[in-house]
Amino acid sequence: MTVLFGTVEYFEQEVLRYLSVNQMGRWTKEDEISLVYSKLEDEILYDFICHEKLRIEYLKNLTFACNKLKIDNYQYV
């Protein structure tokens, strides 16, 4: 299944991919998600070049995806 860049599903996959590669151990799952959220937010705000309307949409989708992962009992391998 192809997931489009910037969608909620895309950000869910990116967060889970990051967590599976960089298992932080001493952090709670919510803290881990918050850390990844912060890193992705910084990239969108300061490194990614796009129209401001897209940037706002991406940030909303990132926030929604991270909140959804915090609520869901997700598992990453």
C-alpha positions as CSV (number, residue, x, y, z in Angstrom):
1,M,0.0,0.0,0.0
2,T,1.4,3.4,-1.0
3,V,1.0,6.2,1.6
4,L,1.2,9.8,0.4
5,F,3.7,12.1,2.0
6,G,2.2,14.3,4.7
7,T,-0.9,12.2,5.5
8,V,-1.7,11.0,8.9
9,E,-0.8,7.4,7.8
10,Y,2.5,8.6,6.5
11,F,3.4,10.2,9.9
12,E,2.2,7.2,11.8
13,Q,4.6,5.0,9.7
14,E,7.5,7.4,10.1
15,V,7.1,7.5,13.9
16,L,6.8,3.7,14.2
17,R,9.8,3.3,11.8
18,Y,11.9,5.6,13.9
19,L,10.9,3.9,17.1
20,S,11.6,0.4,15.8
21,V,15.1,1.5,14.7
22,N,16.0,3.6,17.7
23,Q,14.6,1.8,20.7
24,M,15.2,4.1,23.6
25,G,14.5,1.7,26.4
26,R,14.4,4.0,29.5
27,W,11.6,6.2,28.1
28,T,7.9,5.6,28.3
29,K,6.1,5.0,24.9
30,E,4.5,8.4,25.2
31,D,7.8,10.1,25.8
32,E,9.3,8.3,22.9
33,I,6.5,9.5,20.6
34,S,6.9,13.0,22.0
35,L,10.6,13.0,21.2
36,V,10.0,11.8,17.6
37,Y,7.2,14.3,17.2
38,S,9.5,17.1,18.2
39,K,12.2,16.0,15.7
40,L,9.7,15.8,12.9
41,E,8.1,19.1,13.8
42,D,11.5,20.8,13.7
43,E,12.1,19.3,10.2
44,I,8.8,20.5,8.9
45,L,9.2,24.0,10.4
46,Y,12.8,24.7,9.6
47,D,14.2,22.3,7.0
48,F,11.3,21.4,4.7
49,I,10.6,23.8,1.9
50,C,6.9,24.0,0.9
51,H,4.0,26.4,0.8
52,E,2.8,27.6,4.2
53,K,-0.6,26.0,3.8
54,L,1.0,22.6,3.2
55,R,3.2,23.1,6.2
56,I,0.2,23.8,8.5
57,E,-1.6,20.7,7.1
58,Y,1.5,18.6,7.7
59,L,1.8,19.8,11.2
60,K,-1.9,19.1,11.9
61,N,-1.5,15.6,10.4
62,L,1.7,14.9,12.5
63,T,-0.1,16.0,15.7
64,F,-3.1,13.8,14.9
65,A,-0.9,10.8,14.1
66,C,1.2,11.1,17.3
67,N,-1.9,11.6,19.5
68,K,-3.5,8.6,17.8
69,L,-0.4,6.5,18.5
70,K,-0.3,7.6,22.2
71,I,-4.0,6.6,22.6
72,D,-3.7,3.3,20.7
73,N,-1.8,0.4,22.2
74,Y,0.7,0.3,19.4
75,Q,3.5,-2.2,19.0
76,Y,6.7,-1.7,17.2
77,V,9.3,-4.3,16.3
